Amino acid sequence: DPRSTIERICQFLGKKLSPEELDSVLKNSSFQVMKQNKMSNYEILPEALFTKPFLITRK
């Protein structure tokens, strides 16, 4: 359950999130949104920064 996991992480960090912030974290950490986010997939970084090709696997 992603919601309870995020709540546990917040509790561990001593951070309170409003319901809107929690919903935003849930939305933006979903596989579908991260797949489309160019920052999550390093699409906006030049290839010259990497010495070898790599893939990031999300489960």
C-alpha positions as CSV (number, residue, x, y, z in Angstrom):
1,D,0.0,0.0,0.0
2,P,1.9,3.1,-1.2
3,R,-0.1,5.5,1.0
4,S,0.8,3.8,4.2
5,T,4.4,3.4,3.1
6,I,4.7,7.2,2.5
7,E,3.0,7.9,5.8
8,R,5.5,5.6,7.6
9,I,8.5,7.4,5.8
10,C,7.1,10.8,6.9
11,Q,6.7,9.6,10.4
12,F,10.3,8.3,10.4
13,L,11.5,11.6,9.1
14,G,9.4,13.6,11.5
15,K,7.6,15.3,8.6
16,K,3.9,16.1,8.5
17,L,2.2,16.2,5.1
18,S,-1.2,17.8,4.4
19,P,-3.7,15.5,2.5
20,E,-3.0,17.5,-0.7
21,E,0.8,17.0,-0.3
22,L,0.3,13.3,0.3
23,D,-1.9,13.0,-2.7
24,S,0.8,14.8,-4.8
25,V,3.5,12.4,-3.5
26,L,1.3,9.4,-4.4
27,K,0.6,10.7,-7.8
28,N,4.2,11.8,-8.7
29,S,5.7,8.6,-7.4
30,S,3.5,6.3,-9.5
31,F,5.1,4.2,-12.2
32,Q,3.1,5.8,-14.9
33,V,4.0,9.4,-14.0
34,M,7.7,8.6,-13.4
35,K,7.8,6.8,-16.7
36,Q,6.7,10.0,-18.5
37,N,8.9,12.3,-16.4
38,K,12.1,13.2,-18.3
39,M,14.0,14.0,-15.1
40,S,13.2,10.5,-13.8
41,N,14.5,8.9,-16.9
42,Y,17.6,11.1,-17.5
43,E,16.2,12.0,-20.9
44,I,17.3,15.6,-20.6
45,L,20.9,14.9,-19.6
46,P,23.5,14.7,-22.4
47,E,24.8,11.2,-23.1
48,A,28.4,12.4,-22.8
49,L,27.9,12.4,-19.0
50,F,27.7,8.7,-18.9
51,T,30.6,6.4,-19.5
52,K,28.5,3.4,-20.3
53,P,24.8,2.9,-21.1
54,F,22.6,1.9,-18.2
55,L,19.0,1.3,-17.5
56,I,17.1,2.0,-14.3
57,T,14.7,-0.7,-13.2
58,R,11.7,0.2,-11.1
59,K,9.7,-2.4,-9.4
